[in-house]
Structures are given as C-alpha cells and as structure tokens.
Amino acid sequence: MNALLRERGLADAFEVDSAGTGIVAASAQDATFVLDLGTGEQLARYPGTTMSVSLASDADGRLLLATADGAVTIRDAISGHIDWRIHTADSPESRDLARFGRIGNRLVLATSLCSGSVEIWDRESRNRFQNINIGTHTRVDALSFGADSNGRALLAVAHDGLISIWDPDDGALVHTIRSQHGKIVDLAWHGAKLAFAVGQGFEVWSIDSPHARAKVDDAITHQSAEVTPVGPP
C-alpha cells in the first residue's frame, strides 16, 4: 500500500477509517482517492484539490467522506453522492480542515476557519452548535477528536506549536500542551493518549484527566520512554 501511495503521490492528506473497514482516503494535488487498504484497489476517485480528508460511518452504516478546499463537502465515500456541503454562504471565510468525531453516539464534524476559530457541526441536524475561538488570525494546523480515560469527548487543535484541548460539547478549554520542537503537523488519538508529529520526530501524551497529563515519548528520538508525570496546565 505504501508503494501504491508513493506511486500516486498521495501525500497531502490521509486517513484510515477508524471503524476497521480497511478503507483509506488520501489526497494528491488534483484528486482524492478512496482505497482498500488490504488490496490497494481504488474504490473511488474525486477530482479537485483538497487540504483535508476525514472518514466516518453514519447511523445507517454509510461510509462518509469529508473534504475541505475552502468549502467542506460531505459525500458517500463509495458512491460519491453528496450528502451535505458547508460553503461560504454559511460564513464568508475559507474552511481549510474538516474532521469527523463522536460525542457519545452523536456524529459531529469540526471545521477550521482562517480567522482562527473552529466550528463543530451536528451531522444529523446540519446545525453548528459550537464556535471555538482559538486566536485571532491563528492558522489551525491539525484537528483530532478523542477521549480521556473517563470517556469524556475531547477535541485537540494544533496551532503555533501549541495543542489546545477542548470539550466539544460545551466549548470549554480543558488544557494545553506546548511543543518545544516547532510546528505540529498532525495529531492522532489512541485511547486516552494523544500523539503528534513535530519537527523531526513525535511526542505522545497521556490525557488521563482534565487536570493531569503525562509525557510518554520523547520528541525527536522516536524511542519509547518512561511516563513522566507533568503537573496541571
């Protein structure tokens, strides 16, 4: 699969379906591809430049694909049927990123605006229920939904070498993590651990309560380290 992606130059955005379907979405400069991760078979191709891709299954079991190119398009990942479009009529600003997540059983979508805010939309009603101000004219570099060890939904937002972690349900800031190694280029959750790519390496942090966190991996070295407790933010 890696060779297939390199051959097609799929490096702009990439996401594997978290539901375990083995389906991946990846974008190149001129198209977004939906591929079978096991066989490498191309299931769909959608022309056009996109800065962000995200996959999620709706209540009916359909796999949805969200892409962002200034506007956000949500479609059936396989058939291509357009389900919903968030465009400039909803806001005069460009939307550069889109990421699916869940609050309990509720499917939601986070989108970033060039002004430095993050919107959170309910997939079923198509209504925006949160508008989180990250910082005036702050560019959001990455978004990722996860949860702490108590199952509380969290949204991590990377910007300016900082990760701010928010409760997407009430819009409250939970805590922050600052990297000492430059721009954060991607985020991913595994359980209550948050990993992010930064500089020449990565860091992994345990987000185990609203008031405590522990650094698990040292940036740059790519080597697992002992958990070092870090005090409240």
MDAnalysis code that builds the backbone (N, CA, C; Angstrom):
import MDAnalysis as mda
import numpy as np

u = mda.Universe.empty(699, n_residues=233, atom_resindex=np.repeat(np.arange(233), 3), trajectory=True)
u.add_TopologyAttr("name", ["N", "CA", "C"] * 233)
u.add_TopologyAttr("resid", np.arange(1, 234))
u.add_TopologyAttr("resname", ["MET", "ASN", "ALA", "LEU", "LEU", "ARG", "GLU", "ARG", "GLY", "LEU", "ALA", "ASP", "ALA", "PHE", "GLU", "VAL", "ASP", "SER", "ALA", "GLY", "THR", "GLY", "ILE", "VAL", "ALA", "ALA", "SER", "ALA", "GLN", "ASP", "ALA", "THR", "PHE", "VAL", "LEU", "ASP", "LEU", "GLY", "THR", "GLY", "GLU", "GLN", "LEU", "ALA", "ARG", "TYR", "PRO", "GLY", "THR", "THR", "MET", "SER", "VAL", "SER", "LEU", "ALA", "SER", "ASP", "ALA", "ASP", "GLY", "ARG", "LEU", "LEU", "LEU", "ALA", "THR", "ALA", "ASP", "GLY", "ALA", "VAL", "THR", "ILE", "ARG", "ASP", "ALA", "ILE", "SER", "GLY", "HIS", "ILE", "ASP", "TRP", "ARG", "ILE", "HIS", "THR", "ALA", "ASP", "SER", "PRO", "GLU", "SER", "ARG", "ASP", "LEU", "ALA", "ARG", "PHE", "GLY", "ARG", "ILE", "GLY", "ASN", "ARG", "LEU", "VAL", "LEU", "ALA", "THR", "SER", "LEU", "CYS", "SER", "GLY", "SER", "VAL", "GLU", "ILE", "TRP", "ASP", "ARG", "GLU", "SER", "ARG", "ASN", "ARG", "PHE", "GLN", "ASN", "ILE", "ASN", "ILE", "GLY", "THR", "HIS", "THR", "ARG", "VAL", "ASP", "ALA", "LEU", "SER", "PHE", "GLY", "ALA", "ASP", "SER", "ASN", "GLY", "ARG", "ALA", "LEU", "LEU", "ALA", "VAL", "ALA", "HIS", "ASP", "GLY", "LEU", "ILE", "SER", "ILE", "TRP", "ASP", "PRO", "ASP", "ASP", "GLY", "ALA", "LEU", "VAL", "HIS", "THR", "ILE", "ARG", "SER", "GLN", "HIS", "GLY", "LYS", "ILE", "VAL", "ASP", "LEU", "ALA", "TRP", "HIS", "GLY", "ALA", "LYS", "LEU", "ALA", "PHE", "ALA", "VAL", "GLY", "GLN", "GLY", "PHE", "GLU", "VAL", "TRP", "SER", "ILE", "ASP", "SER", "PRO", "HIS", "ALA", "ARG", "ALA", "LYS", "VAL", "ASP", "ASP", "ALA", "ILE", "THR", "HIS", "GLN", "SER", "ALA", "GLU", "VAL", "THR", "PRO", "VAL", "GLY", "PRO", "PRO"])
u.atoms.positions = np.array([
    [0.827, -1.209, 0.000],
    [0.000, 0.000, 0.000],
    [0.858, 1.255, 0.000],
    [1.946, 1.261, 0.807],
    [2.808, 2.433, 0.834],
    [3.385, 2.732, -0.542],
    [3.772, 1.662, -1.264],
    [4.308, 1.856, -2.606],
    [3.250, 2.433, -3.534],
    [2.012, 1.963, -3.371],
    [0.914, 2.468, -4.192],
    [0.696, 3.957, -3.933],
    [0.725, 4.354, -2.672],
    [0.516, 5.759, -2.330],
    [1.652, 6.624, -2.854],
    [2.885, 6.128, -2.754],
    [4.010, 6.893, -3.277],
    [3.911, 7.044, -4.777],
    [3.485, 5.963, -5.449],
    [3.356, 5.991, -6.902],
    [2.354, 7.050, -7.339],
    [1.288, 7.212, -6.562],
    [0.248, 8.178, -6.927],
    [0.479, 9.553, -6.304],
    [1.549, 9.684, -5.524],
    [1.857, 10.971, -4.931],
    [0.844, 11.417, -3.902],
    [0.304, 10.472, -3.146],
    [-0.752, 10.801, -2.186],
    [-0.126, 11.216, -0.862],
    [0.159, 12.490, -0.725],
    [0.874, 12.941, 0.459],
    [0.233, 14.145, 1.128],
    [-0.777, 14.745, 0.523],
    [-1.347, 15.976, 1.077],
    [-2.191, 15.710, 2.313],
    [-3.027, 14.702, 2.286],
    [-3.888, 14.352, 3.419],
    [-4.192, 12.861, 3.340],
    [-4.418, 12.241, 4.515],
    [-4.522, 10.784, 4.554],
    [-5.289, 10.398, 5.805],
    [-6.264, 9.474, 5.687],
    [-6.944, 8.960, 6.885],
    [-7.462, 7.554, 6.628],
    [-7.260, 6.681, 7.623],
    [-7.801, 5.325, 7.605],
    [-9.099, 5.324, 8.397],
    [-10.125, 4.655, 7.886],
    [-11.399, 4.572, 8.592],
    [-11.200, 3.898, 9.944],
    [-11.562, 4.591, 11.019],
    [-11.338, 4.073, 12.367],
    [-12.266, 2.928, 12.735],
    [-13.310, 2.693, 11.928],
    [-14.255, 1.614, 12.227],
    [-13.725, 0.245, 11.829],
    [-12.537, 0.186, 11.234],
    [-11.937, -1.092, 10.901],
    [-12.385, -1.684, 9.579],
    [-12.905, -0.855, 8.678],
    [-13.341, -1.348, 7.365],
    [-12.167, -1.624, 6.437],
    [-10.990, -1.113, 6.775],
    [-9.840, -1.273, 5.891],
    [-9.857, -0.310, 4.724],
    [-10.658, 0.731, 4.804],
    [-10.749, 1.721, 3.733],
    [-9.981, 2.970, 4.138],
    [-9.265, 3.534, 3.186],
    [-8.456, 4.717, 3.432],
    [-8.806, 5.781, 2.399],
    [-8.792, 7.043, 2.826],
    [-8.930, 8.181, 1.920],
    [-7.613, 8.930, 1.906],
    [-7.169, 9.321, 0.726],
    [-5.914, 10.052, 0.596],
    [-6.023, 11.021, -0.566],
    [-5.368, 12.174, -0.432],
    [-5.479, 13.187, -1.472],
    [-4.120, 13.499, -2.073],
    [-4.137, 13.771, -3.379],
    [-2.980, 14.281, -4.101],
    [-3.301, 15.709, -4.501],
    [-2.495, 16.300, -5.377],
    [-2.711, 17.690, -5.754],
    [-4.003, 17.886, -6.534],
    [-4.450, 16.869, -7.238],
    [-5.584, 17.079, -8.141],
    [-6.765, 16.151, -7.891],
    [-6.722, 15.318, -6.846],
    [-7.822, 14.374, -6.637],
    [-7.747, 13.775, -5.235],
    [-8.901, 13.240, -4.792],
    [-8.973, 12.445, -3.567],
    [-9.312, 11.016, -3.955],
    [-8.582, 10.058, -3.415],
    [-8.783, 8.645, -3.714],
    [-9.326, 7.932, -2.482],
    [-10.238, 6.999, -2.710],
    [-10.706, 6.082, -1.669],
    [-10.204, 4.703, -2.060],
    [-9.437, 4.064, -1.162],
    [-8.739, 2.830, -1.486],
    [-9.010, 1.761, -0.448],
    [-8.932, 0.501, -0.885],
    [-8.970, -0.634, 0.034],
    [-7.560, -0.838, 0.565],
    [-7.382, -0.723, 1.868],
    [-6.057, -0.777, 2.463],
    [-5.408, -2.144, 2.284],
    [-6.221, -3.200, 2.250],
    [-5.677, -4.548, 2.127],
    [-5.220, -4.892, 0.726],
    [-6.020, -4.547, -0.273],
    [-5.731, -4.950, -1.646],
    [-5.109, -3.837, -2.484],
    [-5.261, -2.592, -2.040],
    [-4.795, -1.470, -2.853],
    [-5.771, -1.078, -3.945],
    [-6.945, -1.731, -3.986],
    [-7.931, -1.421, -5.024],
    [-8.482, -0.004, -4.851],
    [-8.574, 0.717, -5.955],
    [-9.182, 2.045, -5.926],
    [-10.696, 1.898, -5.972],
    [-11.377, 2.376, -4.928],
    [-12.825, 2.268, -4.840],
    [-13.533, 3.494, -5.403],
    [-12.871, 4.643, -5.339],
    [-13.466, 5.879, -5.853],
    [-12.368, 6.909, -6.052],
    [-12.650, 7.857, -6.949],
    [-11.727, 8.973, -7.192],
    [-12.560, 10.230, -7.414],
    [-12.210, 11.299, -6.679],
    [-12.949, 12.556, -6.795],
    [-11.967, 13.663, -7.170],
    [-12.131, 14.261, -8.350],
    [-11.185, 15.286, -8.805],
    [-11.291, 16.558, -7.972],
    [-10.198, 17.295, -7.941],
    [-10.161, 18.562, -7.238],
    [-9.173, 18.547, -6.085],
    [-8.589, 19.696, -5.814],
    [-7.616, 19.833, -4.734],
    [-8.323, 19.901, -3.387],
    [-7.809, 19.184, -2.404],
    [-8.352, 19.259, -1.048],
    [-7.218, 19.303, -0.047],
    [-7.417, 20.019, 1.053],
    [-6.403, 20.161, 2.088],
    [-6.639, 19.224, 3.254],
    [-7.793, 18.514, 3.249],
    [-8.152, 17.699, 4.405],
    [-9.115, 16.607, 3.968],
    [-8.955, 15.388, 4.533],
    [-9.895, 14.294, 4.300],
    [-10.247, 13.669, 5.647],
    [-11.493, 13.185, 5.777],
    [-11.908, 12.502, 7.001],
    [-13.002, 11.502, 6.666],
    [-12.990, 10.358, 7.352],
    [-13.947, 9.279, 7.121],
    [-14.725, 8.973, 8.401],
    [-16.009, 8.629, 8.248],
    [-16.828, 8.183, 9.381],
    [-18.072, 7.497, 8.845],
    [-18.637, 6.582, 9.634],
    [-19.871, 5.903, 9.256],
    [-21.050, 6.579, 9.939],
    [-22.159, 6.764, 9.185],
    [-23.350, 7.374, 9.775],
    [-24.225, 6.301, 10.426],
    [-25.399, 6.709, 10.928],
    [-26.280, 5.794, 11.652],
    [-26.809, 4.673, 10.764],
    [-26.818, 4.888, 9.447],
    [-27.293, 3.872, 8.502],
    [-26.168, 2.980, 8.000],
    [-24.961, 3.188, 8.494],
    [-23.838, 2.361, 8.085],
    [-23.132, 2.829, 6.833],
    [-23.528, 3.979, 6.286],
    [-22.840, 4.507, 5.103],
    [-21.515, 5.123, 5.513],
    [-20.484, 4.877, 4.731],
    [-19.194, 5.487, 4.987],
    [-19.179, 6.865, 4.325],
    [-18.954, 7.897, 5.139],
    [-18.943, 9.270, 4.660],
    [-17.517, 9.776, 4.528],
    [-17.304, 10.621, 3.532],
    [-16.014, 11.259, 3.292],
    [-16.211, 12.766, 3.343],
    [-15.433, 13.437, 4.191],
    [-15.447, 14.896, 4.245],
    [-14.145, 15.417, 3.651],
    [-14.237, 16.382, 2.745],
    [-13.066, 17.021, 2.162],
    [-13.209, 18.529, 2.313],
    [-12.061, 19.219, 2.438],
    [-12.078, 20.672, 2.618],
    [-11.191, 21.324, 1.580],
    [-11.747, 22.306, 0.879],
    [-10.986, 23.046, -0.136],
    [-11.385, 24.523, -0.114],
    [-11.623, 25.043, 1.060],
    [-12.222, 26.361, 1.226],
    [-13.665, 26.207, 1.650],
    [-14.380, 25.323, 0.977],
    [-15.685, 24.821, 1.411],
    [-15.482, 23.377, 1.874],
    [-16.477, 22.830, 2.564],
    [-16.407, 21.440, 3.034],
    [-17.518, 20.649, 2.361],
    [-17.156, 19.514, 1.771],
    [-18.117, 18.630, 1.119],
    [-18.146, 17.302, 1.850],
    [-19.348, 16.840, 2.192],
    [-19.539, 15.533, 2.820],
    [-20.315, 14.674, 1.828],
    [-19.746, 13.537, 1.463],
    [-20.366, 12.657, 0.466],
    [-20.260, 11.209, 0.891],
    [-21.068, 10.357, 0.255],
    [-20.898, 8.919, 0.387],
    [-19.539, 8.572, -0.209],
    [-18.664, 7.967, 0.592],
    [-17.288, 7.745, 0.150],
    [-17.190, 6.846, -1.065],
    [-18.143, 5.921, -1.234],
    [-18.056, 4.958, -2.324],
    [-18.858, 5.409, -3.542],
    [-20.117, 5.818, -3.332],
    [-20.958, 6.198, -4.474],
    [-20.689, 7.617, -4.961],
    [-20.180, 8.464, -4.057],
    [-19.922, 9.848, -4.424],
    [-21.108, 10.772, -4.251],
    [-22.266, 10.235, -3.838],
    [-23.450, 11.075, -3.655],
    [-23.171, 12.125, -2.580],
    [-23.384, 13.403, -2.921],
    [-23.119, 14.480, -1.984],
    [-24.230, 14.566, -0.952],
    [-23.839, 14.446, 0.303],
    [-24.765, 14.402, 1.424],
    [-25.023, 15.801, 1.985],
    [-23.990, 16.657, 1.959],
    [-24.063, 17.942, 2.650],
    [-22.878, 18.775, 2.214],
    [-23.066, 20.083, 2.114],
    [-21.966, 20.975, 1.759],
    [-22.011, 22.215, 2.635],
    [-20.900, 22.512, 3.278],
    [-20.761, 23.719, 4.091],
    [-19.928, 24.690, 3.269],
    [-20.520, 25.783, 2.831],
    [-19.827, 26.664, 1.889],
    [-19.820, 28.093, 2.407],
    [-19.359, 29.013, 1.582],
    [-19.140, 30.387, 2.037],
    [-20.424, 31.122, 2.371],
    [-21.566, 30.610, 1.968],
    [-22.826, 31.247, 2.368],
    [-23.038, 31.120, 3.872],
    [-22.461, 30.039, 4.472],
    [-22.572, 29.852, 5.920],
    [-21.634, 30.797, 6.664],
    [-20.561, 31.206, 6.010],
    [-19.578, 32.125, 6.573],
    [-18.740, 32.643, 5.415],
    [-18.343, 33.910, 5.422],
    [-17.528, 34.436, 4.319],
    [-16.097, 33.928, 4.340],
    [-15.721, 33.156, 5.357],
    [-14.342, 32.709, 5.494],
    [-14.124, 31.322, 4.881],
    [-12.873, 31.085, 4.513],
    [-12.468, 29.797, 3.970],
    [-12.328, 28.766, 5.088],
    [-12.699, 27.521, 4.786],
    [-12.521, 26.401, 5.711],
    [-11.452, 25.472, 5.146],
    [-10.364, 25.299, 5.914],
    [-9.214, 24.557, 5.415],
    [-9.159, 23.117, 5.899],
    [-9.783, 22.828, 7.036],
    [-9.723, 21.488, 7.613],
    [-11.114, 21.023, 7.996],
    [-11.328, 19.703, 7.925],
    [-12.584, 19.093, 8.381],
    [-12.251, 17.745, 9.006],
    [-12.839, 17.462, 10.175],
    [-12.542, 16.206, 10.856],
    [-13.788, 15.689, 11.556],
    [-14.163, 14.437, 11.258],
    [-15.276, 13.788, 11.941],
    [-14.866, 13.372, 13.354],
    [-15.865, 13.293, 14.224],
    [-15.664, 12.782, 15.570],
    [-16.998, 12.370, 16.160],
    [-16.966, 11.887, 17.395],
    [-18.203, 11.483, 18.071],
    [-18.240, 12.048, 19.485],
    [-19.424, 12.493, 19.864],
    [-19.711, 12.843, 21.247],
    [-20.772, 11.848, 21.689],
    [-20.354, 10.823, 22.423],
    [-21.241, 9.695, 22.692],
    [-21.541, 8.992, 21.375],
    [-22.818, 8.827, 21.049],
    [-23.204, 8.225, 19.774],
    [-23.475, 9.256, 18.693],
    [-23.258, 10.505, 18.992],
    [-23.558, 11.619, 18.085],
    [-22.382, 11.866, 17.147],
    [-22.619, 11.799, 15.829],
    [-21.585, 12.064, 14.838],
    [-21.499, 13.565, 14.610],
    [-20.303, 14.110, 14.769],
    [-20.098, 15.545, 14.618],
    [-18.948, 15.788, 13.644],
    [-18.827, 17.030, 13.206],
    [-17.774, 17.425, 12.267],
    [-17.170, 18.735, 12.746],
    [-15.854, 18.776, 12.883],
    [-15.147, 20.016, 13.213],
    [-14.559, 20.598, 11.941],
    [-14.698, 21.916, 11.766],
    [-14.108, 22.621, 10.631],
    [-13.340, 23.823, 11.156],
    [-12.227, 24.169, 10.484],
    [-11.440, 25.316, 10.922],
    [-11.629, 26.468, 9.951],
    [-11.688, 27.684, 10.491],
    [-11.811, 28.908, 9.715],
    [-10.483, 29.655, 9.722],
    [-10.209, 30.402, 8.656],
    [-8.932, 31.097, 8.549],
    [-8.794, 32.207, 9.586],
    [-9.881, 32.606, 10.227],
    [-9.823, 33.652, 11.255],
    [-9.263, 33.152, 12.569],
    [-9.127, 31.833, 12.720],
    [-8.614, 31.271, 13.966],
    [-9.686, 30.700, 14.861],
    [-10.774, 30.244, 14.301],
    [-11.816, 29.600, 15.095],
    [-12.124, 28.222, 14.533],
    [-12.716, 27.383, 15.380],
    [-13.107, 26.027, 14.990],
    [-14.600, 25.878, 15.236],
    [-15.318, 25.479, 14.194],
    [-16.752, 25.222, 14.303],
    [-16.972, 23.731, 14.536],
    [-18.030, 23.398, 15.275],
    [-18.422, 21.999, 15.430],
    [-19.879, 21.879, 15.013],
    [-20.128, 20.942, 14.091],
    [-21.437, 20.761, 13.465],
    [-22.004, 19.402, 13.832],
    [-23.313, 19.353, 14.011],
    [-24.012, 18.085, 14.212],
    [-24.353, 17.500, 12.843],
    [-23.906, 16.282, 12.595],
    [-24.101, 15.670, 11.265],
    [-25.581, 15.474, 10.941],
    [-26.382, 15.032, 11.908],
    [-27.777, 14.709, 11.623],
    [-28.612, 15.956, 11.358],
    [-28.457, 16.981, 12.188],
    [-29.274, 18.195, 12.033],
    [-28.655, 19.198, 11.075],
    [-27.346, 19.050, 10.783],
    [-26.580, 20.006, 9.965],
    [-26.439, 21.356, 10.657],
    [-26.633, 21.414, 11.941],
    [-26.538, 22.667, 12.673],
    [-25.167, 22.815, 13.319],
    [-24.654, 24.039, 13.321],
    [-23.430, 24.345, 14.059],
    [-23.795, 24.627, 15.508],
    [-23.161, 23.900, 16.456],
    [-23.514, 24.088, 17.858],
    [-22.350, 24.618, 18.694],
    [-21.139, 24.702, 18.116],
    [-20.017, 25.337, 18.808],
    [-19.198, 26.154, 17.817],
    [-18.691, 27.281, 18.284],
    [-17.721, 28.085, 17.530],
    [-16.636, 28.488, 18.520],
    [-15.511, 27.771, 18.488],
    [-14.446, 27.939, 19.466],
    [-13.398, 28.890, 18.914],
    [-13.122, 29.959, 19.643],
    [-12.123, 30.940, 19.223],
    [-10.744, 30.487, 19.682],
    [-9.900, 30.097, 18.726],
    [-8.552, 29.635, 19.048],
    [-7.613, 30.822, 19.240],
    [-7.757, 31.851, 18.427],
    [-6.912, 33.042, 18.491],
    [-7.074, 33.833, 17.211],
    [-7.046, 35.147, 17.319],
    [-7.281, 36.000, 16.152],
    [-6.266, 35.716, 15.052],
    [-6.795, 35.364, 13.878],
    [-5.978, 35.089, 12.688],
    [-4.925, 34.006, 12.948],
    [-5.247, 33.063, 13.825],
    [-4.372, 31.926, 14.089],
    [-4.705, 30.801, 13.128],
    [-3.700, 30.315, 12.418],
    [-3.929, 29.219, 11.479],
    [-3.957, 27.893, 12.239],
    [-5.026, 27.124, 12.052],
    [-5.134, 25.799, 12.658],
    [-4.416, 24.793, 11.759],
    [-3.475, 24.048, 12.329],
    [-2.664, 23.107, 11.549],
    [-3.219, 21.691, 11.549],
    [-3.960, 21.300, 12.585],
    [-4.498, 19.935, 12.650],
    [-5.632, 19.881, 13.672],
    [-6.563, 18.952, 13.430],
    [-7.698, 18.700, 14.324],
    [-7.797, 17.201, 14.563],
    [-8.192, 16.799, 15.769],
    [-8.410, 15.382, 16.014],
    [-9.316, 15.189, 17.224],
    [-10.358, 14.365, 17.066],
    [-11.253, 14.023, 18.171],
    [-10.721, 12.804, 18.921],
    [-10.910, 12.801, 20.243],
    [-10.544, 11.657, 21.066],
    [-11.348, 11.676, 22.345],
    [-10.803, 11.047, 23.385],
    [-11.496, 10.995, 24.678],
    [-10.480, 10.740, 25.770],
    [-10.801, 11.182, 26.995],
    [-9.933, 10.862, 28.119],
    [-10.294, 9.484, 28.663],
    [-9.630, 9.065, 29.741],
    [-9.840, 7.717, 30.269],
    [-11.224, 7.525, 30.866],
    [-11.934, 8.619, 31.117],
    [-13.306, 8.524, 31.618],
    [-14.347, 8.536, 30.504],
    [-13.882, 8.572, 29.250],
    [-14.789, 8.563, 28.118],
    [-15.303, 9.930, 27.711],
    [-14.792, 10.980, 28.355],
    [-15.200, 12.331, 28.006],
    [-14.639, 12.703, 26.641],
    [-15.501, 13.128, 25.720],
    [-15.065, 13.504, 24.381],
    [-14.163, 14.728, 24.448],
    [-13.090, 14.727, 23.631],
    [-12.150, 15.839, 23.575],
    [-11.829, 16.151, 22.118],
    [-11.510, 17.402, 21.855],
    [-11.060, 17.839, 20.536],
    [-9.709, 18.510, 20.700],
    [-8.681, 17.965, 20.034],
    [-7.354, 18.555, 20.068],
    [-7.172, 19.431, 18.827],
    [-6.661, 20.640, 19.044],
    [-6.444, 21.606, 17.966],
    [-4.983, 22.043, 18.024],
    [-4.242, 21.870, 16.919],
    [-2.842, 22.270, 16.857],
    [-2.722, 23.610, 16.156],
    [-1.938, 24.510, 16.763],
    [-1.719, 25.833, 16.181],
    [-0.519, 26.478, 16.858],
    [0.387, 27.051, 16.064],
    [1.521, 27.822, 16.600],
    [2.376, 27.033, 17.592],
    [2.620, 25.744, 17.327],
    [3.414, 24.934, 18.235],
    [2.706, 24.570, 19.526],
    [1.407, 24.844, 19.585],
    [0.597, 24.595, 20.774],
    [-0.548, 23.654, 20.428],
    [-0.892, 22.762, 21.356],
    [-2.110, 21.970, 21.221],
    [-3.057, 22.416, 22.318],
    [-4.209, 22.907, 21.927],
    [-5.253, 23.210, 22.901],
    [-6.297, 22.107, 22.827],
    [-6.726, 21.634, 23.987],
    [-7.654, 20.506, 24.069],
    [-8.957, 21.011, 24.673],
    [-10.047, 20.780, 23.951],
    [-11.341, 21.370, 24.261],
    [-12.381, 20.287, 24.492],
    [-13.381, 20.624, 25.312],
    [-14.579, 19.800, 25.420],
    [-15.505, 20.246, 24.290],
    [-15.738, 19.406, 23.267],
    [-16.541, 19.852, 22.127],
    [-18.017, 20.018, 22.457],
    [-18.449, 19.435, 23.568],
    [-19.858, 19.517, 23.934],
    [-20.210, 20.893, 24.490],
    [-19.337, 21.444, 25.364],
    [-19.648, 22.751, 25.949],
    [-18.681, 23.851, 25.524],
    [-17.655, 23.508, 24.709],
    [-16.736, 24.518, 24.198],
    [-15.708, 24.998, 25.206],
    [-15.543, 24.294, 26.336],
    [-14.600, 24.717, 27.373],
    [-13.191, 24.226, 27.051],
    [-12.198, 25.070, 27.354],
    [-10.798, 24.682, 27.226],
    [-10.437, 23.779, 28.399],
    [-9.920, 22.578, 28.098],
    [-9.581, 21.609, 29.140],
    [-8.134, 21.810, 29.597],
    [-7.176, 21.769, 28.668],
    [-5.797, 22.099, 28.970],
    [-5.008, 22.257, 27.673],
    [-3.728, 22.592, 27.815],
    [-2.885, 22.833, 26.651],
    [-1.569, 22.071, 26.790],
    [-0.958, 21.791, 25.642],
    [0.375, 21.194, 25.579],
    [1.186, 22.041, 24.605],
    [2.365, 22.488, 25.022],
    [3.221, 23.246, 24.119],
    [4.428, 22.403, 23.730],
    [4.679, 22.297, 22.421],
    [5.853, 21.580, 21.944],
    [7.044, 22.533, 21.894],
    [8.225, 22.002, 22.202],
    [9.457, 22.784, 22.110],
    [10.193, 22.510, 20.803],
    [9.530, 21.815, 19.871],
    [10.232, 21.340, 18.675],
    [9.607, 21.829, 17.375],
    [8.869, 22.939, 17.436],
    [8.401, 23.541, 16.199],
    [6.953, 23.245, 15.867],
    [6.633, 23.403, 14.595],
    [5.258, 23.280, 14.115],
    [4.742, 21.850, 14.247],
    [3.525, 21.722, 14.725],
    [2.855, 20.424, 14.827],
    [2.113, 20.182, 13.522],
    [2.396, 19.061, 12.869],
    [1.846, 18.833, 11.532],
    [0.702, 17.831, 11.511],
    [0.555, 17.021, 12.558],
    [-0.548, 16.060, 12.558],
    [-0.801, 15.590, 13.981],
    [-2.037, 15.107, 14.209],
    [-2.483, 14.640, 15.518],
    [-3.201, 13.309, 15.355],
    [-3.100, 12.444, 16.355],
    [-3.867, 11.191, 16.347],
    [-4.049, 10.714, 17.777],
    [-5.239, 10.199, 18.085],
    [-5.554, 9.663, 19.400],
    [-5.525, 8.140, 19.361],
    [-5.096, 7.537, 20.465],
    [-5.245, 6.095, 20.683],
    [-5.637, 5.929, 22.143],
    [-6.904, 5.617, 22.371],
    [-7.407, 5.624, 23.735],
    [-7.285, 7.028, 24.299],
    [-6.728, 7.133, 25.526],
    [-6.549, 8.443, 26.158],
    [-5.166, 9.016, 25.893],
    [-4.466, 8.501, 24.887],
    [-3.154, 9.024, 24.516],
    [-3.261, 9.828, 23.221],
    [-2.557, 10.955, 23.200],
    [-2.541, 11.832, 22.040],
    [-1.128, 11.884, 21.486],
    [-0.974, 11.508, 20.213],
    [0.318, 11.568, 19.544],
    [0.303, 12.714, 18.541],
    [1.451, 13.377, 18.412],
    [1.535, 14.409, 17.384],
    [2.926, 14.425, 16.758],
    [2.927, 14.650, 15.443],
    [4.171, 14.748, 14.688],
    [4.656, 16.185, 14.759],
    [5.952, 16.343, 15.082],
    [6.505, 17.682, 15.267],
    [7.992, 17.644, 14.963],
    [8.476, 18.671, 14.268],
    [9.889, 18.733, 13.949],
    [10.344, 17.493, 13.208],
    [11.380, 16.830, 13.729],
    [11.900, 15.617, 13.113],
    [11.425, 14.359, 13.820],
    [10.444, 14.469, 14.713],
    [10.008, 13.298, 15.460],
    [8.571, 13.408, 15.898],
    [8.272, 12.892, 17.079],
    [6.898, 12.901, 17.556],
    [6.893, 12.899, 19.074],
    [5.765, 13.240, 19.638],
    [5.544, 13.153, 21.075],
    [4.228, 12.428, 21.302],
    [4.137, 11.688, 22.402],
    [2.902, 11.013, 22.793],
    [2.605, 11.407, 24.232],
    [1.394, 11.872, 24.484],
    [0.998, 12.321, 25.820],
    [-0.231, 11.542, 26.263],
    [-0.263, 11.200, 27.539],
    [-1.432, 10.571, 28.135],
    [-2.350, 11.656, 28.675],
    [-3.574, 11.672, 28.193],
    [-4.552, 12.667, 28.628],
    [-5.525, 11.935, 29.552],
    [-5.142, 11.794, 30.821],
    [-5.906, 10.900, 31.676],
    [-6.876, 11.597, 32.614],
    [-6.928, 12.921, 32.604],
    [-7.964, 13.633, 33.338],
    [-7.916, 15.083, 32.900],
    [-8.947, 15.866, 33.176],
    [-8.892, 17.275, 32.793],
    [-7.763, 18.044, 33.462],
    [-7.155, 17.497, 34.541],
    [-6.161, 18.255, 35.292],
    [-4.809, 17.570, 35.387],
    [-4.589, 16.521, 34.597],
    [-3.288, 15.848, 34.647],
    [-2.966, 15.267, 33.285],
    [-1.685, 15.224, 32.990],
    [-1.248, 14.594, 31.750],
    [0.167, 14.085, 31.963],
    [0.592, 13.153, 31.156],
    [1.938, 12.617, 31.296],
    [2.549, 12.436, 29.924],
    [3.801, 12.843, 29.778],
    [4.508, 12.675, 28.512],
    [5.024, 11.238, 28.436],
    [4.718, 10.563, 27.328],
    [5.057, 9.150, 27.205],
    [6.278, 8.952, 26.326],
    [6.405, 9.711, 25.247],
    [7.527, 9.556, 24.329],
    [8.276, 10.869, 24.176],
    [9.582, 10.777, 24.012],
    [10.402, 11.954, 23.849],
    [10.428, 12.354, 22.374],
    [10.251, 13.635, 22.107],
    [10.281, 14.112, 20.723],
    [11.665, 13.868, 20.131],
    [11.699, 13.767, 18.815],
    [12.911, 13.640, 18.014],
    [13.488, 12.225, 18.046],
    [13.584, 11.589, 19.230],
    [14.290, 10.316, 19.330],
    [13.503, 9.144, 18.760],
    [12.180, 9.261, 18.726],
    [11.309, 8.163, 18.296],
    [11.436, 6.948, 19.213],
    [11.965, 7.105, 20.409],
    [12.119, 5.995, 21.329],
    [11.124, 6.126, 22.472],
    [10.518, 4.985, 22.849],
    [9.584, 4.987, 23.965],
    [10.333, 5.281, 25.264],
    [9.731, 6.087, 26.122],
    [10.376, 6.448, 27.391],
    [9.428, 6.167, 28.545],
    [9.961, 6.220, 29.767],
    [9.126, 6.054, 30.940],
    [8.155, 7.229, 31.043],
    [6.972, 6.942, 31.575],
    [5.972, 8.003, 31.768],
    [6.476, 8.957, 32.832],
    [6.537, 10.233, 32.484],
    [6.962, 11.264, 33.420],
    [5.781, 12.158, 33.742],
    [5.287, 12.141, 34.986],
    [4.136, 12.963, 35.316],
    [4.434, 14.449, 35.111],
    [3.427, 15.160, 34.629],
    [3.529, 16.596, 34.435],
    [2.371, 17.231, 35.176],
    [2.627, 18.320, 35.874],
    [1.610, 18.933, 36.693],
    [0.493, 19.538, 35.893],
    [-0.516, 20.065, 36.577],
    [-1.664, 20.679, 35.906],
    [-1.218, 21.800, 35.001],
    [-1.908, 22.014, 33.856],
    [-1.530, 23.069, 32.930],
    [-1.735, 24.435, 33.555],
])
